[in-house]
Amino acid sequence: MAQAKTLEGSNVRGSRLAPFSIQLLKYHQNPDHENSSLLSLFPASYCSDSYDLVSPDGHLATCITKELDIERLSRIQRWLWIAGSPVPARPLHSQIWKDREIVITEDMDMHLVWTTGKIFIKPLPRFLLEPAVWTDFLCCSENCDCSTGAEGEMQDCEQRKLHKVALGFLYSYAALIRHESDLLLAKERYLLPNDDIRWSDWTTFIRQLDTEHIYPDINPRFYHKELQLSRLDYIYYFIQGNPAGFARRWHRSSTFLKANLGWITATTVYIVVVLTSMQVGLATEALGRDHAFQSASYGLTIFSILGPLICAGFVVVLSVCILVYDASQILVKVNRRLDHFGGQPGHSRN
């Protein structure tokens, strides 16, 4: 029986159907206003590449692409093991137990990213719980090459790539909501689009996803549990060469300097204590004649002079690099918007 269910789940994912059939959403579907009913599952607007607010009406495919965008994580996919182990995410009750505040984010690439005292979680969008959306926008077309199973490495089509991200996202929720208490926490934190989702329906939904054999059909980002934000920043600093890191946590240069100069100050205080102890040691007869101790004292003295200066200089240089990077990004956006406005920075409606 278990084998039959597994084969059934694999056939569903290999076909041009949604990976589930249960209808979790409770909303009124009017055949005469089918488009309006579908639009109610999507955000009211999304930001286009030209920074315009656009209604999803007539642009559903683009809106879905924006909602499922994890390009920033895809760039560092091979290094994600540094930020998070390749195991399922901890359930919601465990996040609370670890004293992590659940912070809502609508950016897919910030989903399940954590830092001290908080974890970012993207609420489950309504459109991902509608099988018709999967069939129309997240499944391969009939003549798609990537669904034929040809020998050799296959290149996924755009729909297939989105399908893997969307299914991986559902897989992450299967990990977050494992117990009925997790379902109640998800409703309390507004992570689910419908308060009427029953525990029996949720267990059916997870069973239809066939999470045990889901890995070939999800984006590799979702192999990993929660990703540590500080490590993502380091990956972007040193591997991507991006001085701003993965997610900006300092919105002012003064805040950045204060946060990074703090540990330098603490280290300097410790060095002062060590130097004072060494000075006392040199005043004694036993250590005063010890050449090894004298050499160590000399080396630490030089380090105490140059070390803090070098570290502070590095922080200042990094702050300047971030400032220059931000300025360049702002100029790019300004020029793009001015071109979009027709090159009239002073244009206004009268």
VOGU-3710 file (C-alpha; in Angstrom, 3 decimals, decimal comma):
1> maqaktlegs> 0,000/0,000/0,000  2,840/2,409/0,909  4,563/1,631/-2,394  1,380/2,365/-4,309  1,077/5,740/-2,613  4,702/6,550/-3,461  4,218/5,701/-7,105  1,046/7,730/-7,172  2,853/10,765/-5,754  5,715/10,393/-8,258
11> nvrgsrlapf> 3,309/10,156/-11,166  1,559/13,321/-10,059  4,809/15,276/-9,909  6,022/13,834/-13,182  2,804/14,816/-14,934  1,365/18,227/-15,680  -0,773/18,221/-12,544  -0,500/19,872/-9,149  1,448/17,873/-6,516  -1,721/17,733/-4,411
21> siqllkyhqn> -5,456/17,525/-5,020  -7,010/18,539/-1,707  -8,657/21,965/-1,664  -7,423/23,717/1,492  -8,782/27,125/0,558  -12,384/27,953/1,272  -13,431/30,674/-1,101  -16,378/31,267/-3,404  -15,686/30,337/-7,010  -18,012/32,051/-9,465
31> pdhensslls> -17,833/30,538/-12,966  -19,001/33,864/-14,411  -16,124/35,704/-12,691  -13,389/33,073/-12,784  -10,633/35,641/-13,368  -11,710/37,699/-10,337  -11,735/34,597/-8,150  -8,223/33,725/-9,306  -6,944/37,258/-8,764  -8,120/37,145/-5,155
41> lfpasycsds> -5,428/34,534/-4,520  -2,609/36,899/-5,485  -1,084/40,030/-3,930  -2,789/43,340/-4,679  0,317/44,503/-6,560  3,968/43,703/-7,161  7,047/45,766/-7,993  8,197/45,452/-11,601  11,799/45,602/-12,842  11,247/49,297/-13,547
51> ydlvspdghl> 10,103/49,807/-9,918  6,465/50,359/-10,857  3,617/48,956/-8,796  1,718/46,640/-11,122  -1,546/44,799/-10,614  -1,288/41,030/-11,182  -4,288/41,251/-13,517  -2,921/40,236/-16,903  0,543/39,578/-15,431  -0,020/36,509/-13,277
61> atcitkeldi> 3,028/34,650/-14,603  5,304/37,610/-13,860  3,786/38,027/-10,412  4,409/34,359/-9,610  8,010/34,695/-10,789  8,500/37,664/-8,461  6,921/35,843/-5,535  9,167/32,796/-6,000  12,422/34,625/-6,718  15,434/33,094/-4,921
71> erlsriqrwl> 18,108/34,280/-7,353  20,325/35,649/-4,566  20,460/32,221/-2,924  20,947/30,424/-6,234  24,172/32,392/-6,784  25,676/30,842/-3,659  23,925/27,473/-3,782  27,150/25,463/-3,512  28,048/27,314/-0,289  24,699/27,090/1,511
81> wiagspvpar> 25,918/24,178/3,635  27,981/26,759/5,527  24,827/28,658/6,527  22,577/25,670/7,232  22,788/21,878/7,377  21,007/19,816/4,680  18,244/18,624/7,012  14,582/19,684/7,361  13,829/22,927/9,170  12,818/22,803/12,813
91> plhsqiwkdr> 9,050/22,922/13,522  7,431/26,126/14,735  7,187/25,029/18,359  10,937/24,455/18,329  11,518/27,966/16,956  9,511/29,355/19,875  11,426/27,144/22,295  14,677/28,618/20,976  13,281/32,062/21,816  13,164/33,171/18,183
101> eivitedmdm> 10,624/35,818/17,300  8,770/34,965/14,084  9,117/37,928/11,734  6,959/38,066/8,611  8,784/38,497/5,305  7,337/38,417/1,793  10,728/37,793/0,154  11,204/34,153/-0,764  14,993/34,362/-0,412  14,597/35,516/3,219
111> hlvwttgkif> 12,301/32,613/4,106  13,758/30,568/6,985  16,719/32,913/7,471  17,518/33,528/11,123  19,596/35,862/13,228  19,901/36,444/16,956  16,454/36,303/18,541  14,403/36,199/15,326  13,604/34,091/12,285  12,085/35,336/9,038
121> ikplprflle> 9,232/33,265/7,611  7,226/33,924/4,465  3,485/33,311/4,915  2,017/30,604/2,720  0,546/32,398/-0,338  -3,008/31,564/-1,296  -2,156/30,865/-4,920  0,192/28,003/-3,975  -2,742/26,172/-2,389  -4,861/26,312/-5,551
131> pavwtdflcc> -4,276/23,280/-7,844  -5,448/25,258/-10,897  -2,578/27,735/-10,458  -0,080/24,882/-10,492  -1,595/23,412/-13,631  -1,675/26,722/-15,501  1,571/28,381/-14,357  3,843/25,952/-12,516  3,776/22,833/-14,671  5,540/22,096/-17,942
141> sencdcstga> 3,684/22,402/-21,211  2,880/19,341/-23,300  5,844/19,757/-25,655  8,366/20,757/-22,992  11,785/19,132/-23,475  12,658/19,050/-19,786  9,733/16,750/-18,980  10,656/14,026/-21,490  13,346/12,461/-19,281  15,999/12,456/-22,017
151> egemqdceqr> 19,426/11,017/-21,202  22,138/13,365/-19,980  21,861/16,543/-17,970  18,546/18,259/-18,573  17,986/21,997/-18,582  14,810/22,838/-16,723  12,375/25,202/-18,390  11,218/28,305/-16,534  7,998/26,634/-15,392  9,955/23,674/-14,074
161> klhkvalgfl> 12,318/25,971/-12,150  9,372/27,771/-10,583  7,743/24,425/-9,844  10,806/23,299/-7,898  10,915/26,496/-5,856  7,181/26,358/-5,113  7,261/22,683/-4,161  10,355/23,258/-2,036  8,509/26,044/-0,256  5,606/23,696/0,502
171> ysyaalirhe> 8,160/21,164/1,744  9,514/23,771/4,162  6,003/24,214/5,563  5,706/20,460/5,940  8,756/20,739/8,194  7,465/23,794/10,062  3,996/22,359/10,755  4,501/18,789/11,948  2,175/18,750/14,944  -1,252/20,175/15,594
181> sdlllakery> 0,349/22,667/17,986  2,461/23,914/15,058  -0,703/24,436/13,017  -2,195/26,527/15,818  1,018/28,558/16,064  0,991/29,137/12,290  -2,561/30,482/12,479  -1,682/32,641/15,475  1,339/34,130/13,633  -0,691/34,698/10,419
191> llpnddirws> 1,432/32,276/8,397  -1,569/30,521/6,831  -4,079/32,244/4,521  -7,126/30,536/5,993  -8,033/30,035/9,656  -10,415/27,263/8,639  -7,656/24,815/7,661  -8,297/21,726/9,755  -5,640/19,387/11,074  -7,113/16,443/9,152
201> dwttfirqld> -6,938/18,449/5,908  -3,344/19,457/6,610  -2,232/15,864/7,194  -3,872/14,866/3,907  -2,104/17,739/2,158  1,314/16,658/3,497  0,650/13,025/2,622  -0,144/13,974/-0,971  3,141/15,892/-1,233  4,992/12,618/-0,566
211> tehiypdinp> 7,773/14,439/1,288  9,876/11,300/1,702  10,594/11,165/-2,049  10,295/14,849/-2,870  13,977/15,811/-3,184  14,456/15,398/-6,965  11,523/17,754/-7,515  12,479/20,680/-5,261  15,049/23,447/-5,527  18,293/22,533/-3,683
221> rfyhkelqls> 17,924/25,591/-1,463  15,170/23,757/0,407  17,437/20,818/1,178  18,801/23,018/3,949  17,210/23,981/7,222  17,186/27,547/8,574  20,027/29,636/7,135  22,110/31,790/9,472  22,084/35,397/8,273  25,575/36,281/9,482
231> rldyiyyfiq> 27,055/33,373/7,514  25,123/34,366/4,406  26,639/37,828/4,816  30,146/36,360/5,032  29,536/34,283/1,909  28,476/37,425/0,051  31,413/39,413/1,476  34,192/37,002/0,579  32,821/34,874/-2,274  30,501/37,245/-4,117
241> gnpagfarrw> 32,612/40,311/-3,336  29,520/42,233/-2,264  30,381/44,679/0,564  26,698/45,056/1,491  26,364/41,371/2,352  23,236/39,286/1,832  20,754/41,388/3,803  21,438/44,883/5,060  21,207/45,052/8,842  22,735/48,517/9,177
251> hrsstflkan> 20,903/51,364/7,511  23,368/54,040/8,655  27,174/54,170/8,524  27,322/55,226/12,172  25,357/52,121/13,202  27,682/49,906/11,166  30,786/51,471/12,734  29,351/51,229/16,231  28,453/47,558/15,807  31,864/46,568/14,412
261> lgwitattvy> 34,101/48,776/16,525  32,562/47,352/19,696  34,401/44,045/19,477  37,653/45,867/18,662  37,256/47,922/21,828  36,588/44,807/23,912  39,651/43,070/22,446  41,813/46,110/23,132  40,724/46,162/26,787  41,686/42,495/27,100
271> ivvvltsmqv> 45,092/43,184/25,540  45,653/46,007/28,042  44,964/43,580/30,896  47,429/41,070/29,437  50,114/43,745/28,957  49,654/44,910/32,531  50,102/41,343/33,749  53,226/40,959/31,634  54,621/44,192/33,007  54,196/42,824/36,518
281> glatealgrd> 55,839/39,595/35,407  58,842/41,420/33,963  59,325/43,145/37,299  59,858/39,786/38,990  63,302/38,234/39,123  62,290/34,902/37,583  60,422/36,221/34,524  62,587/39,308/34,109  65,511/37,106/33,086  63,444/34,741/30,930
291> hafqsasygl> 64,294/35,500/27,280  61,213/33,627/25,964  58,927/35,703/28,186  60,673/38,890/27,103  60,235/37,949/23,429  56,550/37,202/23,980  56,115/40,538/25,756  57,832/42,338/22,900  55,648/40,643/20,276  52,428/41,308/22,156
301> tifsilgpli> 53,415/44,950/22,640  53,880/45,425/18,891  50,608/43,583/18,219  48,725/45,720/20,762  49,876/48,833/18,888  49,274/47,697/15,308  46,418/45,186/15,740  43,628/47,555/16,809  44,745/50,144/14,251  44,655/47,605/11,416
311> cagfvvvlsv> 41,249/46,233/12,477  39,759/49,703/12,912  41,169/50,749/9,548  39,634/47,668/7,919  36,213/48,492/9,389  36,457/52,096/8,181  37,523/50,996/4,683  34,659/48,480/4,568  32,251/51,219/5,648  33,494/53,434/2,815
321> cilvydasqi> 33,143/50,551/0,333  29,552/49,988/1,450  28,857/53,714/1,120  30,270/53,776/-2,425  28,360/50,610/-3,334  25,102/52,071/-2,020  25,685/55,308/-3,918  26,293/53,420/-7,168  23,126/51,359/-6,685  21,105/54,498/-5,951
331> lvkvnrrldh> 22,431/56,187/-9,093  21,479/53,167/-11,188  17,934/53,235/-9,793  17,659/57,012/-10,193  18,806/56,903/-13,825  16,460/54,029/-14,584  13,513/55,840/-13,044  14,364/59,115/-14,793  14,494/57,294/-18,112  11,159/55,732/-17,239
341> fggqpghsrn> 9,712/59,165/-16,424  11,031/60,604/-19,676  14,156/62,212/-18,208  12,267/64,924/-16,309  13,378/64,889/-12,649  11,281/67,935/-11,856  8,148/66,613/-13,482  5,072/66,755/-11,292  1,365/66,732/-11,712  -0,423/70,075/-11,465
//
